[in-house]
Amino acid sequence: MRRSVSGAFAAGLAVLVANGAVLAKEGASGMPQLNYHDFAPQLVWLSIAFVALYFVMSRFAVPRIEETLAKRQAKIQGDLDAAEKANEETRALVADYEKRLADAREDARRLTRERGEADSAEAAALFKDLHDRLAKQIGEAERRIAAQRDDVMAGLEHMARDIGQEVYAKIAGQPADQGALAGKVTAAIKGGSR
């Protein structure tokens, strides 16, 4: 870089010298910086100003600019790192949330299935208990009905014997044989109850 700066400086100096020589021959030096006789002190002061400016820029301005750029880059990199970390944490939270949601759904399905099985078992037990109670009540009712039917039939048999005796006594004029009449009435009732 120093070669290009010194090369550019030498080229600029050569152009100024050539311009100053042309103007000195013509005798027109309207501008003092183009006066050929003043080139040497101007070049000295230009060199001093360039070195001073270079020194100030290289020692004070450039390090501050570099420091500012480094801080800015560090801040940007820190922000990018924080954003990436937050992004990773967010992905982890989303994955954890989705896992918890899937687990909760599976637990709900399991609880629903277990509750359904428990309710079915409970309903089956209640149905069996109801069936047993109804069967017992039906059995008792059938026994009562059979007992009442037997009582009625016995009452009918007794009544039929009494009526048969009265009818036989009125028709035949004499009392009927109790054993024969009872056998015929019993046979008639058994034959009619089929």
C-alpha positions in Angstrom: 0.0 0.0 0.0 2.9 2.3 0.7 4.3 1.8 -2.8 1.0 2.7 -4.4 0.7 5.8 -2.2 4.3 6.8 -2.9 3.8 6.1 -6.6 0.7 8.2 -6.7 2.5 10.9 -4.8 5.4 10.9 -7.2 3.1 11.0 -10.2 1.2 13.9 -8.7 4.5 15.7 -8.0 5.6 15.2 -11.6 2.4 16.6 -13.0 2.7 19.7 -10.8 6.3 20.2 -11.8 5.4 19.9 -15.5 2.5 22.2 -15.1 4.7 24.7 -13.1 7.4 24.6 -15.8 4.8 25.3 -18.5 3.3 28.2 -16.6 6.7 29.6 -15.7 7.7 29.7 -19.4 4.5 31.5 -20.3 5.1 33.9 -17.5 1.6 33.6 -16.1 1.5 32.5 -12.5 -1.9 33.7 -11.3 -2.2 31.1 -8.6 0.5 31.0 -6.0 0.4 27.2 -5.5 1.3 26.8 -9.2 4.3 29.1 -8.9 7.3 26.9 -9.8 9.6 28.6 -7.3 7.2 27.8 -4.4 7.0 24.1 -5.1 9.7 22.9 -2.7 8.3 24.5 0.4 4.8 23.4 -0.6 6.0 19.9 -1.1 7.7 20.0 2.3 4.5 21.2 4.0 2.4 18.8 2.0 4.6 15.9 3.2 4.5 17.2 6.8 0.7 17.5 6.7 0.4 14.1 5.1 2.6 12.5 7.7 0.8 14.3 10.6 -2.6 13.4 9.1 -1.4 9.8 8.6 -0.1 9.6 12.2 -3.4 11.0 13.6 -5.5 8.7 11.5 -3.4 5.6 12.2 -3.0 6.2 15.9 -6.4 7.7 16.9 -9.1 7.5 14.2 -8.5 4.1 12.7 -8.2 2.2 16.0 -11.4 3.8 17.2 -13.2 2.9 14.0 -11.8 -0.6 14.2 -12.9 -0.8 17.9 -16.3 0.4 17.0 -16.6 -2.1 14.1 -15.3 -4.9 16.4 -17.9 -3.9 19.0 -20.6 -3.8 16.4 -19.6 -7.1 15.0 -19.5 -8.6 18.5 -22.9 -7.2 19.2 -24.3 -8.5 16.0 -22.7 -11.9 16.6 -24.0 -11.9 20.2 -27.5 -11.1 18.9 -27.3 -13.8 16.3 -26.1 -16.3 18.9 -28.9 -15.3 21.3 -31.4 -15.6 18.5 -30.1 -19.0 17.6 -30.2 -20.1 21.2 -33.7 -18.8 21.6 -34.7 -20.6 18.4 -33.3 -23.8 19.7 -35.0 -23.4 23.0 -38.3 -22.6 21.2 -37.9 -25.8 19.1 -37.2 -27.8 22.3 -40.3 -26.3 24.0 -42.4 -27.0 21.0 -41.2 -30.6 20.8 -41.8 -31.0 24.6 -45.3 -29.4 24.2 -46.1 -31.8 21.3 -44.8 -34.8 23.4 -46.9 -33.7 26.4 -49.9 -33.2 24.2 -49.5 -36.7 22.6 -49.0 -38.2 26.1 -52.1 -36.4 27.4 -54.2 -37.7 24.4 -52.9 -41.2 25.0 -53.7 -40.9 28.7 -57.2 -39.7 27.8 -57.8 -42.6 25.4 -56.5 -45.0 28.0 -58.7 -43.5 30.8 -61.7 -43.5 28.4 -61.1 -47.1 27.5 -60.6 -48.1 31.1 -63.7 -46.2 32.2 -65.7 -47.8 29.4 -64.5 -51.2 30.5 -65.3 -50.5 34.1 -68.7 -49.1 33.2 -69.4 -52.1 31.0 -68.4 -54.5 33.9 -70.5 -52.5 36.3 -73.5 -52.5 34.0 -73.1 -56.2 33.4 -73.0 -56.8 37.1 -76.1 -54.6 37.7 -77.8 -56.3 34.8 -77.0 -59.8 36.2 -78.2 -58.7 39.7 -81.4 -57.3 38.2 -81.8 -60.5 36.1 -81.3 -62.7 39.2 -83.7 -60.6 41.3 -86.3 -60.7 38.5 -85.8 -64.4 38.0 -86.3 -65.0 41.8 -89.4 -62.8 41.8 -90.8 -64.6 38.7 -90.0 -68.0 40.4 -91.8 -66.9 43.6 -94.7 -65.6 41.6 -94.9 -68.8 39.6 -94.9 -70.8 42.9 -97.6 -68.6 44.4 -99.6 -68.9 41.2 -99.2 -72.7 41.2 -100.1 -72.8 44.9 -103.2 -70.7 44.2 -104.1 -72.8 41.1 -103.7 -75.9 43.2 -105.9 -74.3 45.9 -108.5 -73.3 43.3 -108.4 -76.7 41.7 -108.8 -78.4 45.0 -111.7 -76.0 45.8 -113.1 -76.7 42.3 -112.8 -80.4 42.9 -114.5 -80.1 46.3 -117.2 -77.9 44.8 -117.6 -80.3 41.9 -118.0 -83.2 44.3 -120.6 -81.3 46.3 -122.5 -80.3 43.2 -122.2 -83.8 41.8 -123.6 -85.3 45.0 -126.5 -82.8 45.1 -127.3 -83.4 41.4 -127.0 -87.2 41.7 -129.1 -87.1 44.8 -131.8 -85.1 43.0 -131.7 -87.2 39.9 -131.3 -90.6 41.4 -133.1 -89.9 44.5 -130.5 -91.5 46.7 -127.1 -90.3 47.9 -124.1 -91.0 45.6 -121.2 -93.2 46.3 -118.5 -90.8 47.6 -115.5 -92.8 46.4 -116.8 -93.4 42.9 -118.0 -89.8 42.5 -114.6 -88.4 43.8 -112.7 -90.6 41.3 -114.9 -89.5 38.3 -114.7 -85.8 39.3 -110.9 -86.0 39.7 -110.6 -87.7 36.3 -112.7 -85.1 34.7 -110.7 -82.2 36.2 -107.4 -83.7 35.2 -108.6 -84.4 31.7 -110.0 -80.9 31.3 -106.9 -79.2 32.7 -104.7 -80.5 30.0 
